[in-house]
Structures are given as structure tokens and as C-alpha cells.
């Protein structure tokens, strides 16, 4: 049984990325191969110079290879790989250089638009550099002239990947080995934001000119059924609309333009976007019932309706009050949200904002066709 948590606030604990774990396993395996020492702990230097120690839980020794494993500790971040066993099987090669291989539980890239080429193991550039730098240093210190084959795996990685964006991004067979700083910040949004950006890039690289970004499963199902979109064209942005908009804004100077972007979410989420919130999570933004009532006033709502809306328990209840009097509140909210989003979305792209109710039915829409080049 887990111990009862303390009511006293305390600092959140940082963790280490899968890239750092794979680097530690590579260091341990290299030392075992070249010095015959099986260290219980190894030190890894992170990209910004910080040195961290990781425990090596097991070694598997063969004639020309060593498999070393460690446990991923994500600290207080709700990471799907927290507690997973990350391992590296390191083999010596006669040819100089370092070759990376996807072991069991690590995915392989099958679609263009990612940081890695099709067919490459899903070991991102920074972890590759960390591993390479550490192995090259050890080889130099030990006078080793050959190369290394680095096979990275994760126990149960295939199952863990189903909880990530990897299958939709075309990374099949397992998780990705990630990390840019080597450290997992508690409750950081970096990995999720990266998946949003990758989703947009993969869709574009594979010829999709229309993409739809959604806040959850219900909105995704609604827009997919309406427009018949391929899974690749659906971007699961969750609450991070700001990350989506800022990434789309960067596409303005690129040759391969998107032609249309639809943003679809629950009415409450879209009302926050209409109030110019870039993070739609409740910890970062709140639904403003007074603002909804004020907007309804511009549409002809009576004072009584405005009062009822201000006293509503939820945004959905406020919407129902407005609908009962024939006030097109959801359309107006979508229009406000669209006008805000247009600050980021290039004018050559058509832009649409849709709101759904809790049953997944569309209740509001706004559309701007943009300006053709």
C-alpha cells in the first residue's frame, strides 16, 4: 500500500529522461567491455554540464557485448515511462563509428516529417549525441580504436507506446528515446508540446493540406466523422492550443503550406480560447461566466438571462440558458476564438473553430476562408 501523502507542501522532484538512462547504460556496458568492471552506479554528464549518477540494476555479459539496464525515474512528473526498465546492449565493432539499433520496446520511424529519417530507430538526436560523446570519451581513455553498435530497448515499451502519440506519428514498435536537457521537469509539458509539433510536421510532410486540432477524444471523433479525416491529419493538442498556434505561425515562411486548420473542442474550452487563454487547463485558466453573459448581451440577451448565466454552475449550463432564448452564444464564442487564433494563423490558410457539447454534438462554428496567395 502506498503511504499517505503529506499535507505539507514540498518541492516537486525532477527526474531523468530515457535518453539519460540509455546513456548511463551505454557507459556501464562500455566500461564492462573495456575494463571488465561492473559498476553499480555510473555518472553521466548532461548537455548543460550537470553530472548525475544512475544505478545499474543488471549486467548480461557475452563474448563481444554487454547488456546493462537501469530504471527510469521521472521524479514527480506523470510520465508513462516512469519506472520502466531501460537497457542497452553494447557490442564492439571493427569499423569505427557508432551505429544505433532499435531493441525490443523502442520504436522505428516509418513516416517522414520527424527529426529522424524513415527506417531509423526512434532515438532522438540529443540522446544520440549524449551516448556518442560518452562512448567516444571512454574509447579514447581506454585506447580503444574500434566502433560500437548501440541497441537500446525498453521493457514493455510496446505497451507503453500505446499511451503516447507514437502510433499516430508513425513510430511503430515501441516508445521513443527522448530528452533535450537530460532532465524531466515535474509536470513539464515539453514532451506533449513536442508531440503536437511533430504531429503537424508529419501531416504536412505526408501531403495533408487540412489538419484538425482537438482538445480531446469527443472533439476528435466529431470532426473525424464530419470530415472523414485520416488519423494523421488529426492533431491531439489537448489543452496546449498555444503550442499549436505558435508552431503553425512558424509555417508562414515555409514552402509547403497548409490550406486549412480547424480547432475543435468542448464549449468550455473554446470559451477560454475566446478569452485569449493559450493554456486551456483548469490550473492555468478559468471559465469566465461574466464574459459569456456580456457576450450574450451583445446578442440581445435579457437582463434576466444574463443574471442566470452568471449564476450558472458550468459553461454548459450557461449555454443552455442562452439556447433556450434563441441566443447563438456558441457561434459568437467560436467567432471570438477565431479572431484571436487568426493573430497566429497565416492568412493564406482557412481557419475554422468548432465547439461541441458533452454529447459530442456541434453547437457552435466560425469559419474564415483566409486570403488566397
N, C-alpha and C positions, 0 to 999 in steps of 0.2 A: 504494500500500500504506500502511495506517495505521502510524504509528511505534509501536514497542514502548512500552507504558506503564511508568512508573517504579515501582519497588518502594517508594519513599519515600512515606509518607502526605502528602497535601496537602489543603487546604480544598476543599470542593466549590463549584463556581461557580454562582451564581444566574443566572437568565435573565429574559426579559421575556415577558409574556403576549401573546396575539393581540390583546387589547384595547389594549395599549400600542402594538403595531405598527400597528394601524388608526388610532390617534390620531396617531402620527407621520406616517403617510401623509396623513391629513387636514390636518395642519398644513402639510406640504410643498406639497400641492396648493393650499391656500388662499393661501399666500404666492406661489406661482407665478401664480395667477389675479389677485391683488390688487396684487402688487408687481412681477410679471414676473421674479422671481428664482427660480432653480432651485438651491436649496441642496443640497450633497452630504450634509449632516447636519442634523438638526433636534433641538431639545430638547423634551422632554415632561415635564410636572410630574405626578407620580404622586399618587394620592389622599391619601397621608400627607405630601406636601410634597417628597419627594425628586425631584431633577431628573436625568433620564437623557438620553443622546444616542443617536440611532439613525441609521444610514446609509440614505440613499435611493438605491436602485440604478438607478432609471429614472424618466423622466418621459415622458408621452404627452400632448402639448398639442393641444387643439381650440379652436374659437371661444369656447365658453362653458363648457368643462370641462377639467379636468386629471386625468390618471390618474398616481398616484405609487405606487411599490412599495418594499417592504423585505423583508429575510429574517428570519424568526422564529428567534431564538436562545434556546433553552430552558436554556442553561447545561448543567449535568451532570444535569438531570432527564430521564428516559426518556420524553419527551413525543412523541406521534405527529406533532405538528406541527413538531417541531424541524427547521429547515432549509427549511420551506415558505415560498413567496413569498406575502406578504400584500399586497393592493393596495386602494387606494381611488380611485374615480372621483368627483371632486367637481364638482358643477355649481352655478352661480349661479341662483337663482330670484327672481322678482319679489315673491313673497309671503315675508314674514318667517317665521322658524322653521326648524327642521331636520327633514328627512324622511330616514328610514333605509330603504335598499333592500338586499335580498339579491342580491349579484352571484354570478357563477358560482363554485361551490365553497363557498358559505355556505348553510346550511340555512334552511328555513322551518318555523315551528311549525304542526303540524296537529292536535295534541291538547291538551285542557285539562289544567290541573294544574301547568303550568310557570310561571315568573316572567313570561312574556310571553303575550299573547293569541294565539289561533289566527289564522293568516294573517300574523303578524308575522315579520320576518327574525330569525334566531337571533343577535341581537346583544344581549348581556345588559345589564341596567340600568347597572352601573358603567362598562363601556366606552362606553355611550351618553352618560353624563354627562361622562366624560373628553373625548370628542370634542366634545360640545356646548360645554363650558366653554372649550376651546381655540379653537374656531371663533368663539364669541361675543367672546372677548378680541381675536382678530385683527381681526374685523369692526369692533369699537369703535376699535381703534388706527388702522385704515385709513379710518375714516369710511364704511364700507360699510353701507347701510341695508336691503339685501335679505336673502334667506334662502339656505339651502344644501340640496341633495339629496346625500346621502352613500351611495354604493353601495360596499359592502365585499365583496371577493372573496378567494378563496384558490386558488392554482393547485393542481390535483389534489385539491381539497377533497372532491370526491365520493368518491374512493377512500379518502382518509384517514378519512372519516366511518364507513366500514365497520369500522374498528378501534376505534370508540368505541361508547357506548351510544345515540347519537343515533337510529338507525333504530328501536330499541325504544321510545324516548321519544316517537316521533312527530315528530322533527325531520328532515325529508327534504330531500335535495338537496345536503347538504354538512355542514361542521363548524359549531360554534358559536363565536362571538367572545366569549371569556371573560376573567375576571380580576376580582378584588375589591381587590387591592392594587397591581396592575400588575406584580408581580414573581413569577416562578416560583421557588419554593424547591427546591433539589436534592432529588430523591426525595420530594417532598411528596406527601401523599395527598389534598390538598384537592379536586382535580377529581374523583377517583374517589368520594370521600365525597359530593360534591355530586350525582353521578350516581345514587348509591344513594337519597339523599333525594328526588331528582326522580322516580325510578322509583316509589317508594312513593306520592308525591303524585299522579302521573299515573294510577296504577292506581285510587286512591281516587276521583279526580275523574271517572273514566270508569266508575264503578259497580262496580268489583271489590271484593267484600267478603272474598275469600280471596286471600291472596298467599303465595308461597313464595320464600324467600330461599335461595340456594345458593352453595356455595363454588367451583364450577367447572362445566365442561361435563358431566361424567359425572353429577353430582348433579342438575343441571338437567334432563338428559334423563330420568333415572329418575323424578323427581317429575312431570314433564310427562306422561310416558307413564302413570303410575299414576293421576293425577287429571284428565288431559285439560285442563290449564290453558292459557289463552291466553297468548301471549308477553308481553303487557302485565302479566300477573299474576305473572310470574317476575322476581325481583329478583336480579341478579348482584352479590352482596355481596363475593365473593372472600374475602379474609382479614379484612375490616373488619366483623366482627359487632358490634363496639361502636358503630360509626356507625349501623348498622341499629337496634339496640336503643334507643339514645338518641333516635333520631328517632321510633320507634314510641311511646316513652314520652310524647313531647310530644303525641301524638294524643288523650290521655286527656280533655282538656278541649274537644276539637273535636266538632262535631255529627255529622259523617259518620264513624262508627266502622267500622273493620274488624271482621269477625266471627271471622276465623281467620288465624293466622300459622303457617306451617311453616318450620322451619330444617332444611336438608338438606345434609350434607357427608360427606366421607370419614371413616372411623372415626378416623384420627389427628387430624384437625381437630376433630372433635366431642369427642375425649378432652381436647384442650386447652381447649375451651369448658367442659367439665365441671370443669376445674381453675380456672375463673373467669378465663381469659385473654380479653381483649377484642380482641386482635390475634392472629390465628392464623398469621401468617407466621413462618417459622423464625428470622428475625432478631430477633423480639420474644418468642417463646415456644418452649418445647421440650416434647416428649412426655415425660411422667413415667411410666416403666415401673414404678417402685416404687409409685406411686399406683395404677396399674392392678392390680398384684399385691395390694395391700392391699384394693382393692375386691373382687377375686376371692375373697379370704379370707373376706369377709363373706358371700359366696355359697356357701361350703363348699369352696373350693379347698384341695387338699392342700398341704403344705409343698413337696413336690417340684414341683408345678405353679407355685407362687409363685416358686420359685427359677428355673425355666425361663423364666418371664415376665420376670423381672428381667434375665436374660441374653439376652433376645431381641434380634435385630438391629433390628427395627422393631415398631411398634404392631400391624401386621397379623399378624406372626408371633406376638406375644403373644396376640392374639385367637384365632388358630388353635389355640394350645395350650389355651386355655380352652374353645373349642368342642369339642375332642377329648374333654374330660372332662364335657361337658354343662353347662358353666357359662355362664349367659346374661349374659356380660360386656357385650356391646354394648348390650343393653336397659338395664342398670344405668348405663352411661356416659351413655346418652341421658337417663335419668331425672335424673342429677346435673346434666347440662347444662340440662335443662328447669327444674329448680328454681332454677338461677342466672338463667336468662333471665326467669323469672317476676317477678323483682325489678323488671324494666323494663317488661314487657308488661302492660297493664291487664287486670284480672281479668274484664272483660266479654268479652275475646277468648279463644277457644280457642287453645291453644298446643301445637304438636307439634314434636318433634325426631326426626330420622331420620338414621341412619348407613348408608353404603354401603361395600362393599368395592371393590377395584380393578377388578373386572369390572362395576361399576355395579349390583350386586345389593344389596337392602336386607338389612342384618344386625342392625339394632337400631332400636327405636322406643320413644317415650314420648309420651303424649298426656294433656293436661289440658283438659277441656271448658270450664273457666272458670265464671264465675257470671253468669247472665243478669240484665240490668237489670230 
